[in-house]
Amino acid sequence: MKIIAFYLPQFHRVLENDHWWGKGYTEWIAVKNAEKFYDAHYQPHIPLNQNYYNLLNKETMKWQSELMKKYNIYGMCFYHYYFQNGKKILEKPAENLLEWKEIDMPFCFSWANESWARTWSKLTEKNSWNVLKENNDCKEGDGILLRQDYGEEEEWCAHFNYLLPFFNDNRYIKVDNKPIFIIHKPDLIVCFPKMKEIWNRLAKENGFKGIYFIASNSNRIGYDFYIQQEPNYSYGGRREFVFSYDKLCEKVIRNALQVDNNYFLCGFTGYDDTPRHGKYGKIVEGSNPDIFYKLMRNLFYIGESRGNAFTFVNAWNEWGEGMYLEPDERYGYGYLEALKKALEDYKNINEEGKKYLKKVNSVVYKDNDETNLIKKDKYYVRLFNKWLVLKECKKNLVTYFVDKEYTNIAIYGLGITGKHLITELNNSVIKIMYGIDRSGNCLKESFPIYTLEDILPNVDAIIVSVTYDFDNIFELLKDKFNGVIISLEEIIDYVEKKE
């Protein structure tokens, strides 16, 4: 079992943060200014010996690498920030590590693939909106600081080429010669199947077997593996301002026993994001090294029963969320020592542990058909909600086809979703040349209907309405059709973002 800790690279100055949050801003500013919201509230969190380090300092990263080795942490998972048109931020620590070959810090990336918005309420109160408007850093009213947009093949290739030197580094963590790459918000990348195909091709051209894509807190089809990233996975949409760490850890264990075999597990040291969000934040109260030890020991046992190579920890240095392994003034090296002891106890499994493993192995992890149907239904509820909002805003999907100059199209899947799409495109400039459905000629429409056994005539694009299973359908269609294959969800996403 190898431990990978999530790693935040925001402990150094960048021009953007100077501009948005005030000159000299780093994560430490929020940490130092944290407030108590009740007598027992543990704030502010202070690093041991007030070590408010700068990640651009080589000695800092050397110290971190030596500390992780001492406490048997295998590697770091850096958050990777890559936005519309290739805009990067907080990239220097990883880029420096690439140059500092002598620092023994195995690493991988988790792409934090969402727009940056002005939502840090505690900080917003002290900054002027006028500065942002005058400099066109965000559209008036939407609070967007850095916009995320995935683009198309040209943008995907550019992103891959930026990452390639990291993938080529001997320290980059791989599975079966595939560089690990976590997607933090998988449900936001509706173009993922096509991007994945391009990245896997490029990876193979560069000597890898592909990319080992991991989806965080999502059951979206098409990923190599998944991760139950805590505490968000188990905390869910709770509205409590304060929640018990002990109780949440119990829920983490229950969820770890229930998720599929293709999930990496993840523990967490605590959580309190009030330094960032003030009174709108969330607090997980009562965290301490003793409970953390029990959590991690149990997760190691469960991971062992599934043959998992890695267990993740959130986090190495999320000080602004009260979630860190690094030593602090309250517990010293307590969390690191607890983690090391949990790993050692797992490796030297006693009789109690063997009984626990036997119990864990008796659990059936496979989803039953009913559970899969619930997941599928929830997915389509979200999709139809987005589509309905577009209609309420007087936006039509025809916009996408006009912008892309796709006039003659085919539709794969003529069930409920496909019929709604047909209705949307009726009486427009878009012509549906044919449909594709396993029921074939049993269906009656105003256009021909084929199955995948037939030869598919040429059209500008095939639109897949069965979006829940798009990844698998895409693989089937690309061998039959050498043109554009796109998910209905991607079209909805495009029109939603269009001004």
N, C-alpha and C positions, 0 to 999 in steps of 0.2 A: 504493500500500500504506500503510495506517495502523496504527500500533502502539497497542494497548490493554494496559495493565498491570493485573494484579489488585492490589487495594488492601485492606489489613486495617485496620479502624477501631478497633482495641482499644488505642490509645495514649492513653487518658484514663480517669479513675476513674469507676466506676459502683457504685452501692450493692450490687448483686448480687455483683460480684467482690470488694468489700471483705468481704462476708459469707462467701463461699465460700473465698477464698484468703488472706484477711488484709487488714487495713486498709491502704489505699494501693496495692492491687495494680493494676498495668497490665502490658501485655506486657513492658515494660522490666524488671520485677522478674525474670522468668524469664531474660531475656537477660543481665542482669548476674550472675546466680547460676549461669550455665552452668559445667560442669566439664569438664576434660580426661579422656578415658578411655584415652588412650595418648599417648606422647611427641609424636607428630606431629599429634595431634588439634588442629585450629584452633578453640579456644574460650578465652575468650568473644569474641563478635563485638562490636566497639565502633564506634558511629557516629563519623564524622569530627568532631573537636573535641568529642567526648562530647555530641553534640546529642541528648539524650534528651528529645525534644519532647513537647508536649501538643497533641493534635489539636483541642482546644477553643479553642486560641489561633489567632486569625485570621491572625496573621503567619506561623504555621507552614504553614497551607494556602496562603497566598499564596506563600511560599518554594517549596513543592512545585510549585505551578502554574508558576512562573517556571522552575524547574529542568526540568520535563518539556518545556516549550516550547523551552528552549535545546537539549535533546538530541533533539528531533523526536519526542517521544512524544505521540500524538494525544489519548489520554484514559485515564481510570481506570475500572476495573470494581470498584465497592465491593461487599464482601460484605454481604448484607442478611439480617438475623436477625429472623424473624417467626414466632412460635410459636403454640401452642394458644390459642384465645380472643383472638387479636390481641396477645399479649404481644410487646413489642419490646425489644431490647437493643442497645447500641452504635450506636444510630440517630442520635445527635447530630451527628457530623461531616457526614453527608449532609444532615441537616436544616439545619445551619448553612450549608452550601454553597448550599442553596436560597435562603437569605436573603442571602448575600454574592454578589450578582449580578456584582459587579465582578471577582471571581476567575475567570479564564478557564480553567476546568478541565472540559472535556467529560467526561461520565461515564455509566455505566450500572450495572445491578445484576446480581449473581449471588446468587440466593437459596440460602443455606446451609441447606437444608431438612431438617435432621436434629435429633433431640433432642440437647441438651447433657448429656453424662454426665461423672461424676467419674472421668475416665480419665487425667488428667495426673499420672502416678504420682509424679514428682519433687516435685510440690507437695502431693499428698495426704498424704505422710509427715509434713507439718508442720501439718496441720489436723485438727480433731476432728470425727468423724462425729456426735457427740452434738448439736452445734450445729445441724446440718442436720436431724436427726430432730425435735428439739424445735420447730423452726420450720416443720415440714412442707414443707421445700423439696424433699425427695425421699422416695420410698417406701423403707422400710427394705430394704436389700439390693440395690436395683436401681441405685443411684447416679445416678438421673436428676435433673438440676438444672432443666432447662427441657424440657418435653415437647412434641414436635411432633405435632400432629393437624390435618388439613386441613379438617375440618368439611364443610359442604355449601354450597349456593348463598348463603345469608346471609353465611357467613364469607368466601366467595370475593369477594363484592361488597364487603365491608368492607375486605378486603386491597387490592383494586383501587383503591378510593376513597382509601386511604392513599397509594398510589403515584401517583395521578393528578397531583398538583401537580409531582412529579418528571418524569413523562412530558411534561407541558406546558412544562417549562423548555426554552428554546432550546438549552441546552448538553447536554441528554440525547441520547445517541447513538441514531440511528434508521436503519433500512434501508427505503427506499421508504415513508416516513411511518409506519413501524411501530417503536415503541420496542423496543430490544433488551432481552431479559430471559432471563438464563441460569438454568437449573435445575441446581444443583450435584450433586444425587443424584436423577436422573430416575426411577430404578427404585423409589423410595420413594413416589412420587405415583401411586397406581393410579387415582385419580379424575381424572387429568390431562385426558383427552379432554373430560369434562363441564366442568371448570374452564376449559379452553382456550376452549370454546364461549362460556361466560359472559363471560370476559375479552375475547374478540374482539368480542362484541356491544357490551359497554360501551365498548371502545376506539373502535369505529365511531360510537357515539352521541356520543362526545366529539371527533370530528373526525379520528381516525386511521384508517388502513386495517386496523388490527388490531394484534396484538402479535407481534413477531418472536421466537418461542421458540427457544432454543438449549439442547440437551441436552449436558451435560458427561460424557464418558467412558461413553457408553451408545449402544446402537443401537435404543433404544426407538422404535417407530413413532409418527409424529404430530407431530414437531418440524419447524420450518422449516429448521433447520440444526443442526450438531453441532460440538463442539470436542474436539480431542485435547488435553486439559489435562495438561500435564507438571509434575512427573515421574511422577505416579501412573499415567498411561496406560501408560507403558513400563516403569516399575518393577514394576507388577503385584503379585503376591503373593510376591515374593522374600523369603527369610528371612535373607539376609546382613545382618549388623549394619553392615558397611562395604562400599560398592560404589564402583566407579570412575566418576567424572564423565565422563571421556573415553569410556569404553565405553558408558555410558548415553546420551550424546549421539549416538553412532553408531546405537544402537537407535532413538532418537527419529527420526532421519532415515529409517531403514528403514521404520518405522511410518508416517511421513508420506507415503512413497511408495506405501504400500499401502492407506491408508484411502480411502473414497469421495470423490468430488469435492465433496460437500456438507459437508465438514469444514473448519473453521478450524484452523490449526495453532498450536502454542504452544511457546515455548522457556522455559528456566528457568535461573537464575543459579547454582544449587547447591541443596543440601538437607542439613539436619542438625537434626532435631527433638529432640535430647537435652536442650536447655534445658527442654522441656516434659515429656518422657517418661523422662529419665534413661537408665538402662541398658537400658530397653525401646525406646529410640528407634532411628532409622535414620540412617546417615551416608552421604552421597555425597561421597567424598573426591577432592580434587585439582581442584576447580573454580577457574577463573581467567579473566580477561577475554579472553585469546587464544582459548581453546577456545570460549568463549561467542560470540565474534565469528564464528567459523566456523559454529557451530550456527545462529545467526540469519541469516547470509548465505544458507546453504543453504535454510532455511525460507522466506525471502523469495522465493528462486528457485522453489521448489516451489509456493508460494502463487500466484505470478505465473502459472505454467503452468495454474492452475485458474481464474484470474480472481477470486481471493479479494480482498475489499476490506480485510480486517483480518488481522493476525497478533497473537496475544496473547503476553504475557510474564508468567511467574510468578516473581517478583512485584515490585511496587514497594517493599513494606515488610514482608515476612514475616520479621522479625528473629528471632522465636522458632523459625523453621524454617531459618535460615541461607539465606534465599532473598529477596534484595532488590537493587534497583538503586541505592538511595540510597547516597551516599558513606560509606565506612567508613575506619578507621585503617589497614587493611592495603593496600587498593588505591586509596584516594582515590576519584576519579570514574571509575575504570577501566572498570566495567561500563557506565556511561552512555556513555562515549566509544566503547567497543566496539560498543554498540548503534547509535549514531549513524553510525559508520563502516560497519557492515554495511548499514544502510539506504542510505547514500550510494553504496556500491559496487553495491548492487542496482539503484539508479536509473541508474547509469552503467555498465550491463552491458558488459563487455569481451568479446572473442572467446571467452575461456574460459567466461564465463558463458553466452554464446549457445549454445555446444556443450552445456553442462549443461542448459539449458532444452530443447534439442532432444531430449536423452536422456530428460528427465523427461516430455516430451510423448508419448514413445513408450510410456510405461507405461499399461497398461489398468487403470483403477481400479474398474470395475464388479465387484461381487461376482458370482461364478458361483453356479449353483443349489446346488452342493454346500456352499459357504460359508454360504449362507442357511439351508440345512437344519441345519447345525451350530449356528448361532446360535439357531435355533428350538428345537432339541433341548435346548440348554443352558438356555434360558428355562424350558421345561416341567419340566426336572429340578428347578430352583429352586422352581417353583410347587408341584410334587407333594411336595417335601421339606417345605415350610411346612405343607401340608395334612396330611401324615403326622404331623408333630410335634403338630399340634392334636389328632389322634386319640389319640396317645400320652398327651396331657394330658387326655384325656376331654372334649374340647371338640367341639361339633357345630355345623355351619353353620346348623342350624335356629334357633339363638339369634339370628342376624341377622334372619331373617324375622319372628320373634316380636317382637323389639324394634321393628322398623319397621312392624309390623302389615300385612305382605304375606302374605296367605293363599292367594290364587289367582295362580299365576305361569305363565310360559311359559319355555322354555329354547331359546336359539338355539345350534345346534351339537350334534348327537347322536352325535359320534364318541366316542373313548375318554374324554376329559375329561367330556363331557356325560353319558355313562353312569355314570361315578363319582358325578356330582352326583345323578342320579336315584336311585341306590342310597342315597346319604346321606339323601335326603329321604323315602324310602319309610317307611311306617308312622309318619309324623309328621302334625302338624296342617296341613302345607303341601300344597296340592293342585296338581299339575302339570296345567294345563288343556289345553295343547298344546305341541308342539315346532315349531321352525323349522329347516329344513335343506334344502340345495340338492338333496338326493336325494329329498325329498318322500315320496310314497307308497311308494317302494321300501323304506322302513324300516318295521319293525313294532314298535310300542310300544302301551301300554295307553291312549294318548291320541292325538288327531288330530295329524297332522304337515302343516305348511304350508311353502310356499316364499315368497320375497320377492315373487313375482308375485301371491300371494293377498292377500285382505283379512284383516288380522289382528284377531281378536276382542279385546275389551277385557279386560285383566287388571290386577292390582295392579302387576306389574313383569315385565319380560323380562330374564332372566339370560343373559348371553353367556358361553358356556364356551370359545369360541375366543379366549382372552384375548390371545394374541400379536398378533392383528390387530384388537383391540378398537376402535382409533381409526377404522379404515375401516368396520367393521361398524356402529359407532355412527352414522356419517354416513348409512349406508344405511337404518338402522332408524328414525331420527328423522323421516324423511319418510313413514314408513308407520305409525308408532305415536306417539301424543302423550302417552305416560306415562313411567314410570320405566324407564330402560335402564341396567343395571348390569353391571359385569364380575365374573366369579367371583373374580378376584384381589382385587377390592375387598372382597368378602364375607369371604374368607380373612383379609385384612388386618384387617378390623373385629373378627373373632372372636379373632384373635391378640392384639390390644391389650386386649380386654375382660377385666377382672379376674374 
